[in-house]
Amino acid sequence: MFTGIIENTGEINEILTTGTNKSFWVSSPLAGDLKIDQSLSHNGVCLTIEEIKDGMHRVTAIEETLIKTNLGSWQKDDIINLERCMQMNGRLDGHIVQGHVDCTAECIEVIEKAGSWEYRLAFPEKFAALVIEKGSVCVNGISLTAFNVTNNSFSVAIIPYTFEHTNMSSLKKGALVNIEWDMIGKYVNRINSLK
């Protein structure tokens, strides 16, 4: 379980393919504090730490994960957002995030606004019921607030701190981001669909 508050960014150092799986070696300032078998959010995807060495950690994504997220398009030297799992004795500064990506969305517009940035994201219309105006959404692992919501797109605003401390600064038009819809909204939607 995560909060969507990014702790640090990491850099992809090496990508290994074995069958339909891809393993990633990621360097980051967090490496020294990680433990094998620990869950760590990578651009909003919960992956298990398999190995740690030389300021890096290794994780593996299976075919299902590669299909449903943007991990399959990662390249060497890409910067990704990292968050360790939340502690139950701390504050929940973002919102409840599982690290289970629901879909990807395409960045269709980036607007610089003299001190902040606005990103417009297009998603598959079948998820329209899961996003609401001023509701929480997790974008590449970042807890953000959706606005200007339509049946297939929404916008998020990025403050300078988030822009500087996450990979949002490198997000360009046409890029894919990982989306996890609010868990509470998903349960409410499921309950209503069974009535």
Secondary structure, DSSP 8 states (H G I E B T S, - for coil): -B-S---EEEEEEEEEEETTEEEEEEE-TTGGG--TT-EEEETTEEEE--EEETTEEEEEE-HHHHHHSSGGG--TT-EEEEEE---TTS---S--B-S---EEEEEEEEEE-SS-EEEEEE--GGGGGG--TT-EEEETTEEEE-BS--SSEEEEEE-HHHHHHSGGGG--TT-EEEEEE-HHHHHHHHHHHT-
